[in-house]
Amino acid sequence: MGKKPYFGAPNMGNLMKEAQKMQAKMTKMQEELDNMEFTGTSGGEMVKVTINGKSVMKRLELSKEVVDPDDIEMLQDLIVAAFNDANNKVEEYSKSQMQKMTGGMSIPGLF
């Protein structure tokens, strides 16, 4: 009798190389994301918040019309809403880039 065909695990060396390539791409994507800016708005664009990919606020722009000393709470709410809008844009961009990188595969722990 001859040898039985081997149907074992795929070449681990190739899997490790592919994993390293994926890690390098993810690291580069994160570095690029960290340097990008995303602007969120609220109140019909009377409030604009610009953040980077790390969700660090870089700029805040307020229209004169939105600054009412008698209604500070409204201004606070508008700033929070604009920040959240910008942060959602960061998340959406990150997810879309990750889907491109993984070919649409869902990888547990990544978004």
Buried (B, 14 or more C-beta within 10 A) or exposed (E): EEEEEEEEEEEEEEEEEEEEEEEEBBEEBBEEBEEEEBBBBBBEEBBBBBBBBEEEBEEEEBEEEBEEEEEEEEBEBBBEBBBEBBBEBBEEBBEEBBBEBBEEEEEEEEE
